[in-house]
């Protein structure tokens, strides 16, 4: 039998191997999600996560919700005012003898259906159909599109795109970003030289932004894929590292696709990204026209 507990930082912890320390590259994301304030809808999902399935009676359901909301308030994830209004909501609307779970509360398992704990069924394929993307009209060095993310809720608007040779390899890194000065950032940032990062990752080198070793955020978002310098037209990179102020994610799907053949001498390449990540409730599509950024270093995840 799987045992669960509601911990004091507002996360449901399964008492198994998953309760151990996460991989270092995911720690940045875990800490950010824990500390981020919750909207009312997100707080309701956390309460449902803490109080799954049928309750013996209305009073037990309200009591469980109140304890869960107290934990969220004590962890500064909701305000005292939110706690009061949400507790009233559960007492009046959300505790009719059973508090059904939700897809976010269960991890948004893509393409799956599952019981809601109250006799109903959830369909958790949340990603919308990707809209048609323009094939022209994206100027060199820019990106056009957006991505929504649910933990915490935010929208990333993509502005720029660059390609960078990865030192000591025969690969390019293609990057789309909300940073309006992306190429300048990649040319001037040298986070791998910071003593703090060297102590965490001995021998760290050759990265402009080093999120994989807990490098500081720039306040912008970055999504990138790695391609061989001779990759043919249509090549798809299905794993896209993503970083912003709140998260450092090893890989989003569905992927980044290039329109034309790459060669070691390529200076511009267009393509498209499509993201559908259930764990982070992230989705969106982007067209890019990446330009070679001379003298730049790649991003490390």
Steps between C-alpha positions, in 0.01 A plus 500: 500500500630843410516741792467873458536804721432871464823673594555845648612656174179429318592201287363149505786260567474132406694302756721319254815565300334809349523672840879501485708789380437582133772505240717814537390636161138502618562656843470854366155423363389321819601788725338758275171313479490454879553869567272635227166649613188314389189624326166394649459227234849363569432502875178305446700240306749474786214448748351229279843341482512495881142376543443248222190293447185458704472642851288345775288813527492871424670594824798272438544644152493859630745408778745342256477804273560735793815313607634502144430873464673568832810324368492708181462821700780405741726433201412847359351344189163668563404807702286503811220657300523223238493240772177640644322534165610157380395331822155660459490381139572140599240517777234634261592347164792259506403252773180324405625177655772450240774733376586380147861513399621685189751443221751753646469333838591166340786629289312559172584162352476571128246306300366308799170463677467422868237484776434833670455327836129580512355269241588710197777488241769754412647546152847646540617571146514874565706619202302687234544441129794702375391786274646527151831686514614755241775386268599851398520840663729412792801733466851365546598474865142499629233259620122531491271315737429436866491225762278476805619326817290408801744475793484788576263633236684716245528565127834519321507709182785399273689790339843388383683199357869417467725212405831435676773243423556277802874498578691174445207342314357495149165632626300821500275614782188680373339726761171689511459753777298783653833686543493792252882507505552125472817504290664763721417293809654188345811699400560672835369272776766262629334345801734202493773726645304573820670341805165382635431305183853359483457364853174327404623376162881457503643542154196692374579687179373623167151619598355850492203426731561200723157413640600134529746602773260744670611809309303819575193581294502792257126552539430364152394162359704268277400191302768320301584193297824340380552410134789343312669752271408280202137433607268469199187707442210385714718370786304491827661541842236361738664603831520874568659631820314801643602763755345812648477672840280221638623182336797307367356208307711230337263453209165613362335316210381490229799647327682743272514442124725674246384592150827468310827306485770604749868516411799616706478828309128563560428852629119500506235231539124514547274251671226437751460388861198323644479451877256278687621415850242366741710511818541877471171556314701664222394536138556724200640527151769731362653587165864609509764629262827447686817687403856391582620692806877539454714484813217359708497202734207258537265465794559211739211310654 
